[in-house]
Amino acid sequence: MEEISVVRVKIPEQGILVFDSNDLELKIGDYCVTEDKENEEFINLGTVKALLKIPKPASQVDIPKIVRLANDDDIRYFQEKKQKEIEAREICRKKIKDRNLPMKLVKTRFSANNRKITFYFTSERRVDFRELVKDLAYIFKRRIELRQIGVRDETKMCGGYGCCGLPLCCSNFLKKLGRMEIKMAKEQDMTLTPSKISGVCGRLLCCLRYENEWYHDMKEVMPEVGSRIKTNGIKGTVEELDLFHSIVKVRDESGRLLEIPLRSLMRQKKGKCENKKTCLFPEKESRDE
């Protein structure tokens, strides 16, 4: 199988990303200039964290590349650029306050050629910022772009630590946030207290998606809580499911709580069945029986 060389690069405020090595001789710890995954007008300075070889994608996947090894001039340029972005952010915040605009400035970025400044902001509604753009263009003498983002994108840009004590997934490695639904928390039998299932951004935890498919598959092959089953001389009601240890807890007719391994319950039913996974258990008796 054909392989390609890639590197993991840690970029401040963006986390660890994967780049095509571009046939450069790199080693762990090197500073390098990289393409920006989201906007070709920007470049970033990062540190090489790992050198890897991965199978070449079958389809044409656009993997951003390492532009070059960073030299002293590059490091100085990015340090100065960061300072200019901080100063521009403070000026923009002052202008927002002067014009009493309902917006929160999140981040400022200069393009690679310094001809454009992008200001990222959040707001609960649409904002007419045309006069603000004129103010900023007059001050900086550059092209100005104001871009409204959501709270999840704000958290991704700012970074931080989650309830697990680790750096936020969205700012560290998770690039496609995906759609989150409350039914994922229900599927995983989580307490639906907002503080327990919400991330720093106030939205549902992104990590709910990681194991959701496993929970869904496990529940498909296990009996439902409250259903009645009869197997190996045991007749009772399913009271609890231990998904992690594949154990079904059944309350028998004498009141004992028995732990039955899932494998002892599973057997293939004979006959037609549209979904084999739902046919792995002895017939369940109705609750009215």
ABEGO torsion letter per residue (X at the ends): XBBBBBBBBBBBGAEBBBBBAGGBBBBBGBBBBBBBAABAABBBBBBBABBBBBBBBABBBBBBBBABBBBAAAAAAAAAAAAAAAAAAAAAAAAAAAAGBBBBBABBBBBAAGABBBBBBBBABBBBAAAAAAAAAAAAGBBBBBBBBBAAAAAAAAEEBBAAGBBBAAAAABABAEBBBAAAAAAAGBBABAAAABBAAGBBBAAAAAAAAAAAAAAAABBBBGBBBBBGGBBBBBABBBAAAGBBBBBBAAGBBBBBBAAAABBBBBEBBABAAAAABBBBBBAAX
